[in-house]
Amino acid sequence: METPCVWVVTRCGPSGRRGTPRTGAARCRGVVPLDGWVVGAWNVGEQGERLNVSVSAFESLGARDREAIEREARSVASLREADRAEVIFD
């Protein structure tokens, strides 16, 4: 069974200010829920054609959970018209 992962945006806009989600220089912050639990926070920014996703986990994440987060990052990259996503786990 695949672990569901959904990005929940809590702040989005230039330099993290509240605003409407958009592409370009926008940076977004939010939480990472897995299996109904918030397991971390994420910060997204763009660098050229790459989407940089930094995940600060509140607990240890297994390989399956990390893979689910990386899949979701690729989906977000596609929506934001980035060529690829790079995920860094803090």
N, C-alpha and C positions, 0 to 999 in steps of 0.2 A: 504494500500500500504506500502510495506516494505521500510524503509529508507536505501539507499545504503551507505555502508561504505567501503572504500578501503584504505589500508595502502600505503603510498607513502614513500619509503625509500630515505632519502637525504644523510645519512651518515651511513656507516656500517663497522665494523671491530673491532679489539681489542681496547678496551677503546674508541670507537667512531672514530678512525682514518679512513680515506677514504680507501676503499678496497672492495673486493668481498664479498657479503653476504655469510656467512657460519654458521655452527652450532658450538657448543662448547662454548668457552669463548667470542665469538663475542657479542658486544653490538651494537644495531642499534638505530638510531634516525630518525625521519621523521615527516611528517605532517598528520593530520587526516582530510580528506575531507568528508563532509556530504552534500548531495544534491547539489553538485557542488561548495560548499564553504569550505574553510579551516577554521575549527573551533577549532583546537588545534594542539599541538605538542605531540609526543609520544617518549618514550624511552623504549627499550626492552632489557632485560638481562635474563640470565638463572641462576637458583639456583637449582642444582641437577636436578631433573626431572620436575621442575616447570619453566614456563616462566613467568617472572615478567614484567608487562606492566604498565608503569606510564604515565598517560595522563594529560597534562596541558591544560585545555580548555581556549580558548580566550573569551568565552561567556558562559552563563548558559546553560547547556545541560539538556533536559528533559529526562524522563525515557525511552522513545522510542529510543532516540539517544544513551543513555548509553547502552541499550540492544544491539543495532546494533554494537557498539564498542566492547562490550564483546563477541558477536558472532564472530566477525572478529578476536579477540584475540585468541579464541579457534581454529579457522582455522589456524592461524599462528603457534600456539603451535603444532598442528598436523603436519604441514609442517616441523617444526624444531624438530620433534620427541620428544616433551615434553609430559608428561602425562597430564598436565593441565595448565591453564593460570590463573594468578591472576591479576586483573586489579585494579589499584588504581587511582582515580581521584583526582588531586590536587586542 
